Amino acid sequence: MGIDVPFVVGLMLAALVCEWYAPHNPNKSRLPSLFIPLSNNAYFHLHHWMYALLLLFVNPFEGFIEGWLCGILAQGISYEDSFTIIRVK
């Protein structure tokens, strides 16, 4: 079994693109975060890695797209607050 080149390319490109659009420094992010209000003082933070995980479960892709989604997931969970989903004001 050899290296799945399309998967590896997708993985690396996605991680680079995600780091450019949503860097670990929140003041330099090029995309807004998605927050869903739960109450007057709490909200649900929908992280970008959650989108990728959902897509991997809903429709298991292969090759480049699978690598791309895994790259988004890996970059997303590398944040310090990646598992902080419910936030209180």
DSSP file (Angstrom, degrees, kcal/mol; ACC not computed):
  #  RESIDUE AA STRUCTURE BP1 BP2  ACC     N-H-->O    O-->H-N    N-H-->O    O-->H-N    TCO  KAPPA ALPHA  PHI   PSI    X-CA   Y-CA   Z-CA
    1    1 A M              0   0    0      0, 0.0     2,-0.1     0, 0.0     3,-0.1   0.000 360.0 360.0 360.0 124.0    0.0    0.0    0.0
    2    2 A G        -     0   0    0      1,-0.1     2,-0.3     0, 0.0     0, 0.0  -0.242 360.0 -70.8 -95.6-176.1    1.5    3.3   -1.1
    3    3 A I        -     0   0    0     -2,-0.1     2,-1.4     1,-0.1    -1,-0.1  -0.596  40.2-129.0 -76.9 134.0    1.0    6.9   -0.2
    4    4 A D     >  -     0   0    0     -2,-0.3     4,-2.3     1,-0.2     3,-0.3  -0.693  27.3-171.5 -83.5  90.7   -2.3    8.4   -1.2
    5    5 A V  H  > S+     0   0    0     -2,-1.4     4,-2.8     1,-0.2     5,-0.3   0.890  79.6  51.9 -57.6 -47.3   -0.8   11.5   -2.9
    6    6 A P  H  > S+     0   0    0      0, 0.0     4,-2.5     0, 0.0    -1,-0.2   0.899 110.9  49.9 -58.4 -38.0   -4.2   13.3   -3.5
    7    7 A F  H  > S+     0   0    0     -3,-0.3     4,-2.6     2,-0.2    -2,-0.2   0.949 112.5  45.8 -62.9 -48.6   -5.1   12.8    0.2
    8    8 A V  H  X S+     0   0    0     -4,-2.3     4,-2.5     2,-0.2     5,-0.2   0.894 113.3  49.4 -63.8 -41.2   -1.7   14.2    1.4
    9    9 A V  H  X S+     0   0    0     -4,-2.8     4,-2.7    -5,-0.2     5,-0.2   0.929 112.8  47.6 -63.5 -45.4   -1.9   17.1   -1.0
   10   10 A G  H  X S+     0   0    0     -4,-2.5     4,-2.3    -5,-0.3     5,-0.2   0.909 111.6  51.1 -61.1 -42.7   -5.5   17.9    0.1
   11   11 A L  H  X S+     0   0    0     -4,-2.6     4,-2.0     2,-0.2    -2,-0.2   0.938 114.4  42.1 -59.5 -50.2   -4.5   17.6    3.8
   12   12 A M  H  X S+     0   0    0     -4,-2.5     4,-2.1     2,-0.2    -2,-0.2   0.910 115.0  49.1 -68.9 -42.8   -1.5   20.0    3.4
   13   13 A L  H  X S+     0   0    0     -4,-2.7     4,-2.9    -5,-0.2     5,-0.2   0.916 111.3  49.7 -63.3 -42.6   -3.3   22.5    1.2
   14   14 A A  H  X S+     0   0    0     -4,-2.3     4,-2.9    -5,-0.2     5,-0.3   0.918 109.8  50.7 -63.4 -43.2   -6.3   22.7    3.5
   15   15 A A  H  X S+     0   0    0     -4,-2.0     4,-2.0    -5,-0.2    -1,-0.2   0.908 113.9  45.4 -61.6 -41.3   -4.1   23.2    6.6
   16   16 A L  H  X S+     0   0    0     -4,-2.1     4,-1.7     2,-0.2    -2,-0.2   0.928 114.6  46.8 -67.4 -45.4   -2.2   26.1    4.9
   17   17 A V  H  X S+     0   0    0     -4,-2.9     4,-2.7     1,-0.2     5,-0.3   0.917 113.6  48.8 -63.6 -43.5   -5.4   27.7    3.5
   18   18 A C  H  X S+     0   0    0     -4,-2.9     4,-3.3     1,-0.2    -1,-0.2   0.894 109.5  52.0 -63.9 -39.5   -7.1   27.5    6.9
   19   19 A E  H  < S+     0   0    0     -4,-2.0    -1,-0.2    -5,-0.3    -2,-0.2   0.838 112.2  47.1 -67.1 -30.5   -4.1   28.9    8.7
   20   20 A W  H  < S+     0   0    0     -4,-1.7    -2,-0.2     2,-0.2    -1,-0.2   0.922 120.7  36.0 -74.3 -44.8   -4.2   31.8    6.2
   21   21 A Y  H  < S+     0   0    0     -4,-2.7     9,-3.0     1,-0.2    10,-0.8   0.867 135.3  21.7 -76.0 -37.1   -7.9   32.5    6.6
   22   22 A A  S  < S-     0   0    0     -4,-3.3    -1,-0.2    -5,-0.3    -2,-0.2  -0.588  83.2-176.0-132.6  70.0   -8.3   31.7   10.2
   23   23 A P        -     0   0    0      0, 0.0     5,-0.1     0, 0.0     6,-0.1  -0.134  42.3-105.1 -66.5 165.1   -4.8   32.0   11.9
   24   24 A H  S    S+     0   0    0     -5,-0.1    56,-0.1     1,-0.1     3,-0.1   0.673 107.8  80.4 -66.2 -15.8   -4.2   31.2   15.5
   25   25 A N  S >  S-     0   0    0      1,-0.1     3,-2.1     3,-0.0     4,-0.2  -0.836  72.7-157.8 -90.1 107.8   -4.1   34.9   16.2
   26   26 A P  G >  S+     0   0    0      0, 0.0     3,-1.0     0, 0.0    -1,-0.1   0.740  87.9  64.5 -62.1 -22.5   -7.8   35.9   16.4
   27   27 A N  G 3  S+     0   0    0      1,-0.2    -3,-0.1    -3,-0.1    -2,-0.0   0.651 103.9  47.7 -73.6 -13.8   -7.0   39.5   15.6
   28   28 A K  G <  S+     0   0    0     -3,-2.1    -1,-0.2    -5,-0.1     2,-0.1   0.278  79.7 132.0-109.1   9.0   -5.7   38.5   12.2
   29   29 A S    <   -     0   0    0     -3,-1.0    -7,-0.2    -4,-0.2    -8,-0.1  -0.370  42.4-160.8 -65.4 138.9   -8.6   36.3   11.1
   30   30 A R  S    S+     0   0    0     -9,-3.0    -8,-0.2   -10,-0.1    -1,-0.1   0.481  74.1  56.9 -97.6  -6.0  -10.0   37.0    7.6
   31   31 A L  S    S-     0   0    0    -10,-0.8     2,-0.1     0, 0.0    -2,-0.0  -0.962  84.6-117.6-126.1 143.4  -13.3   35.2    8.2
   32   32 A P        -     0   0    0      0, 0.0     2,-0.2     0, 0.0    -2,-0.1  -0.466  30.4-117.0 -75.3 151.6  -15.9   35.9   10.9
   33   33 A S        -     0   0    0     -2,-0.1     2,-0.6     1,-0.0    14,-0.1  -0.543  24.0-121.1 -82.6 154.6  -16.8   33.2   13.4
   34   34 A L  E     -A   46   0A   0     12,-0.7    12,-2.4    -2,-0.2     2,-0.4  -0.882  32.2-179.7-102.6 117.9  -20.3   31.8   13.5
   35   35 A F  E     -A   45   0A   0     -2,-0.6    10,-0.2    10,-0.2     8,-0.0  -0.963  13.1-159.0-118.9 131.8  -22.1   32.2   16.9
   36   36 A I  E     -A   44   0A   0      8,-2.9     8,-3.3    -2,-0.4     2,-0.0  -0.946  24.2-124.7-111.0 117.1  -25.6   30.9   17.5
   37   37 A P  E     +A   43   0A   0      0, 0.0     6,-0.3     0, 0.0     3,-0.1  -0.345  30.4 174.3 -62.9 136.2  -27.4   32.6   20.4
   38   38 A L        -     0   0    0      4,-2.7     2,-0.3     1,-0.4     5,-0.2   0.673  69.0 -22.2-108.2 -32.9  -28.6   30.3   23.1
   39   39 A S  S    S-     0   0    0      3,-1.9    -1,-0.4     0, 0.0     3,-0.3  -0.857  86.0 -70.7-157.8-170.8  -29.8   32.9   25.6
   40   40 A N  S    S+     0   0    0     -2,-0.3     3,-0.0     1,-0.2     0, 0.0   0.781 132.1  23.6 -65.2 -25.7  -29.2   36.5   26.5
   41   41 A N  S    S+     0   0    0     47,-0.0    48,-3.1     1,-0.0     2,-0.3   0.301 116.2  62.9-126.2  10.7  -25.7   35.7   27.9
   42   42 A A  E     + B   0  88A   0     -3,-0.3    -4,-2.7    46,-0.3    -3,-1.9  -0.981  51.5 178.0-137.8 149.9  -24.7   32.4   26.2
   43   43 A Y  E     -AB  37  87A   0     44,-2.5    44,-2.9    -2,-0.3     2,-0.5  -0.984  29.2-117.9-148.0 159.0  -24.0   31.3   22.6
   44   44 A F  E     -AB  36  86A   0     -8,-3.3    -8,-2.9    -2,-0.3     2,-0.7  -0.862  24.1-147.5 -98.7 123.7  -22.9   28.3   20.7
   45   45 A H  E     -A   35   0A   0     40,-3.5     2,-1.0    -2,-0.5   -10,-0.2  -0.841   6.2-154.7 -96.6 113.3  -19.6   28.7   18.8
   46   46 A L  E     -A   34   0A   0    -12,-2.4   -12,-0.7    -2,-0.7     2,-0.1  -0.776  16.4-154.2 -90.3 102.0  -19.7   26.7   15.6
   47   47 A H    >>  -     0   0    0     -2,-1.0     3,-1.0    35,-0.1     4,-0.8  -0.365  21.9-119.4 -76.3 154.5  -16.0   26.0   14.8
   48   48 A H  H 3> S+     0   0    0      1,-0.3     4,-1.5     2,-0.2     3,-0.2   0.785 111.9  62.8 -67.5 -25.9  -14.8   25.3   11.2
   49   49 A W  H 3> S+     0   0    0      1,-0.2     4,-2.2     2,-0.2    -1,-0.3   0.781  95.6  61.3 -69.1 -23.6  -13.5   21.9   12.2
   50   50 A M  H <> S+     0   0    0     -3,-1.0     4,-2.5     2,-0.2    -1,-0.2   0.879 100.7  52.8 -69.1 -37.2  -17.1   20.9   13.0
   51   51 A Y  H  X S+     0   0    0     -4,-0.8     4,-2.5    -3,-0.2    -2,-0.2   0.944 110.9  46.9 -59.8 -47.5  -18.1   21.5    9.4
   52   52 A A  H  X S+     0   0    0     -4,-1.5     4,-2.2     1,-0.2    -2,-0.2   0.907 112.0  49.7 -63.2 -42.8  -15.4   19.3    8.2
   53   53 A L  H  X S+     0   0    0     -4,-2.2     4,-1.9     2,-0.2    -1,-0.2   0.917 110.8  50.1 -63.0 -43.4  -16.2   16.5   10.7
   54   54 A L  H  X S+     0   0    0     -4,-2.5     4,-2.8     1,-0.2     5,-0.2   0.927 110.7  49.1 -60.6 -45.8  -19.9   16.7    9.7
   55   55 A L  H  X S+     0   0    0     -4,-2.5     4,-2.1     1,-0.2    -1,-0.2   0.868 108.8  53.3 -63.8 -36.2  -19.1   16.4    6.0
   56   56 A L  H  < S+     0   0    0     -4,-2.2    -1,-0.2    -5,-0.2    -2,-0.2   0.877 114.8  41.5 -65.5 -36.4  -16.8   13.4    6.6
   57   57 A F  H  < S+     0   0    0     -4,-1.9    -2,-0.2    -5,-0.2    -1,-0.2   0.882 116.0  48.1 -77.6 -38.7  -19.5   11.6    8.5
   58   58 A V  H  < S+     0   0    0     -4,-2.8    -2,-0.2     1,-0.3    -3,-0.2   0.919 131.5   9.8 -70.2 -44.3  -22.4   12.5    6.1
   59   59 A N  S  < S-     0   0    0     -4,-2.1     2,-0.7    -5,-0.2    -1,-0.3  -0.819  77.0-141.5-140.5  95.3  -20.6   11.6    2.9
   60   60 A P        -     0   0    0      0, 0.0    -4,-0.1     0, 0.0    -3,-0.1  -0.429  26.8-164.1 -65.7 108.3  -17.3    9.8    3.2
   61   61 A F        -     0   0    0     -2,-0.7     2,-0.3    -6,-0.1    -2,-0.0  -0.306   4.2-142.2 -84.6 170.6  -15.1   11.2    0.5
   62   62 A E    >>  -     0   0    0     -2,-0.1     3,-0.8     4,-0.0     4,-0.5  -0.916  53.6  -5.3-130.5 159.9  -11.9    9.8   -0.9
   63   63 A G  H 3> S+     0   0    0     -2,-0.3     4,-2.4     1,-0.2     5,-0.2  -0.329 123.7   4.8  67.8-132.0   -8.6   11.2   -2.1
   64   64 A F  H 3> S+     0   0    0      1,-0.2     4,-3.0     2,-0.2    -1,-0.2   0.897 132.5  48.9 -58.8 -47.2   -8.1   15.0   -2.3
   65   65 A I  H <> S+     0   0    0     -3,-0.8     4,-2.6     2,-0.2    -1,-0.2   0.903 111.7  49.6 -64.2 -41.3  -11.5   16.0   -0.8
   66   66 A E  H  X S+     0   0    0     -4,-0.5     4,-2.2     2,-0.2    -1,-0.2   0.920 113.7  46.7 -61.7 -43.0  -11.0   13.6    2.2
   67   67 A G  H  X S+     0   0    0     -4,-2.4     4,-2.3     2,-0.2    -2,-0.2   0.900 110.6  53.0 -63.7 -41.2   -7.6   15.0    2.7
   68   68 A W  H  X S+     0   0    0     -4,-3.0     4,-2.1     2,-0.2    -2,-0.2   0.936 111.3  45.4 -59.7 -48.0   -8.9   18.5    2.4
   69   69 A L  H  X S+     0   0    0     -4,-2.6     4,-2.3     1,-0.2    -1,-0.2   0.885 112.7  50.6 -65.4 -38.9  -11.5   17.9    5.1
   70   70 A C  H  X S+     0   0    0     -4,-2.2     4,-2.7    -5,-0.2    -1,-0.2   0.851 108.8  53.0 -67.2 -33.7   -9.0   16.2    7.4
   71   71 A G  H  X S+     0   0    0     -4,-2.3     4,-2.5     2,-0.2     5,-0.2   0.901 109.5  47.9 -66.5 -41.4   -6.7   19.1    7.0
   72   72 A I  H  X S+     0   0    0     -4,-2.1     4,-2.5     2,-0.2    -2,-0.2   0.927 113.7  48.4 -61.9 -45.1   -9.4   21.5    8.0
   73   73 A L  H  X S+     0   0    0     -4,-2.3     4,-2.3     2,-0.2    -2,-0.2   0.930 112.6  47.1 -61.6 -47.8  -10.2   19.3   11.0
   74   74 A A  H  X S+     0   0    0     -4,-2.7     4,-0.5     1,-0.2    -2,-0.2   0.918 115.0  45.4 -63.4 -44.7   -6.6   19.0   12.1
   75   75 A Q  H >< S+     0   0    0     -4,-2.5     3,-0.7     1,-0.2     4,-0.2   0.899 113.0  52.2 -65.8 -39.2   -5.9   22.7   11.8
   76   76 A G  H >< S+     0   0    0     -4,-2.5     3,-1.1     1,-0.2    -2,-0.2   0.881 107.9  48.3 -66.4 -40.1   -9.2   23.5   13.6
   77   77 A I  H 3< S+     0   0    0     -4,-2.3    -1,-0.2     1,-0.2    -2,-0.2   0.531  94.9  76.3 -81.5  -2.4   -8.6   21.3   16.6
   78   78 A S  T << S+     0   0    0     -3,-0.7    -1,-0.2    -4,-0.5    -2,-0.2   0.561  73.3 104.7 -81.6  -6.4   -5.1   22.7   17.0
   79   79 A Y  S X  S-     0   0    0     -3,-1.1     3,-1.2    -4,-0.2     4,-0.2  -0.414  79.9-125.5 -70.7 149.8   -6.6   25.9   18.5
   80   80 A E  T 3  S+     0   0    0      1,-0.2     3,-0.3   -56,-0.1    -1,-0.1   0.846 112.2  36.2 -62.3 -34.7   -6.3   26.4   22.3
   81   81 A D  T >  S+     0   0    0      1,-0.2     3,-1.9     2,-0.1    -1,-0.2   0.061  78.5 122.8-107.1  23.9  -10.1   26.9   22.5
   82   82 A S  T <  S+     0   0    0     -3,-1.2    -1,-0.2     1,-0.3   -35,-0.1   0.746  79.2  43.2 -62.6 -23.1  -11.1   24.4   19.8
   83   83 A F  T 3  S+     0   0    0     -3,-0.3     2,-1.1    -4,-0.2    -1,-0.3   0.299  84.0 105.3-105.9   9.9  -13.3   22.5   22.2
   84   84 A T    <   +     0   0    0     -3,-1.9     3,-0.1     1,-0.2    -3,-0.1  -0.796  38.3 153.4 -86.9 101.9  -14.9   25.5   23.9
   85   85 A I        +     0   0    0     -2,-1.1   -40,-3.5     1,-0.2     2,-0.6   0.831  54.5  54.1-103.8 -42.5  -18.3   25.3   22.2
   86   86 A I  E    S-B   44   0A   0     -3,-0.2     2,-0.4   -42,-0.2   -42,-0.2  -0.860  71.1-172.7 -96.8 124.2  -20.7   27.0   24.7
   87   87 A R  E     -B   43   0A   0    -44,-2.9   -44,-2.5    -2,-0.6     2,-0.4  -0.926  12.7-151.4-120.3 143.3  -19.5   30.5   25.6
   88   88 A V  E      B   42   0A   0     -2,-0.4   -46,-0.3   -46,-0.2   -47,-0.0  -0.930 360.0 360.0-113.8 135.6  -20.9   32.9   28.2
   89   89 A K              0   0    0    -48,-3.1   -47,-0.1    -2,-0.4    -1,-0.1   0.477 360.0 360.0 -71.2 360.0  -20.7   36.7   27.9
